[in-house]
Amino acid sequence: MRLARNTGSTGTCNVGEAPSWPQLSSNPNPTHNPTAGPTQPPNQCGDCNACLFPSFNQCYSDFSYDDCDYYAAWYGTIWCGN
C-alpha cells in the first residue's frame, strides 16, 4: 500500500488517518562500530602434512584430501597437505 503526504484524504477505511512519517537525515550515524574481520585459527598442523585428527593429535598420511574433507564434519579432521 502506498500513502502520500498532504493529499487531504484519510485513505481507504481511514487507514491513513494518522500516519507516522520517519524523520530522514542525510548524515546517518551508525549505531555500532565495525569489528575486525575474522582471524585465522592457530596453525594446528605442526609437522602433519596430510590429514590431522586434532582430538587425538594424529596425522593420517594415508588419507586423501577427499577422505579428510569427508570426515571433517563428524570428527573435525583438518587437511594439512599441500
N, C-alpha and C positions, 0 to 999 in steps of 0.2 A: 504494500500500500504506500502511496506517496501522499504526503501532505505538503502544502505550500504555505509559506508565511504570508500574512496580511492579505488573505483572499476575501475576507468578510463573510466567510461561511463557517459553520461548525462541522461540516462534513457529514457523511452518511451516518445516521443514528447517533449523531453528536460525538463521533469517535474523536474528532479533532477539536473538541470544545476547549480543552485546556492543555494543549501540548507543551512539553518542556523541551526547549532547544538548548543544546550544549554550547558553551562559550568556546570558540576555537581560537587558538593562538598561533601566530606564525613562528614563534620560538618555543617549541616544545622542550620541556625539561625531563630528561629520563629519570625514572624513579629508582633505578639501581645502577650500580657501577658494573660494567662488564668484567668478567673474570678472565684470567689467562686460559688459554686453550689446554686441552688435556696433556698431561705429562706422560712421557714414555715410562712403562713399567721398568723396574730394575732388571738388569740382564741376569736371567736365571740360568742361562745355558752353561756357564762355566766352560768346562772342557768338552761338553757334549757337542757333536757335530751331526746329529741325526734327530731322533725323536726323544724328547725328555719327558719323563713321568715325574713331575716335581714332588708329588706326595711322598714318593719313596726315593727321590733323588737318583733315579735310574735312567740311563741313556740306552735306548734301544736302537742300535745301529742297523738291525735287520729290518726295521720298519721303513717303508717308503713315505714320501710326503703325504700321499693319499691315505695311507694307513693312519698316520699320525693325525691328520685332519679329521678322519672318521671317528677316532676315539676321543677327540678333544672335548666334545660336548658332554660325554659321560665321565671321563677320567681326568680332564684338564691337561691332556698332553700338549706339548709345545714343540713346534718344529724349529730346530736349531741348525738345520743343514743349510747348505748354500744354494 
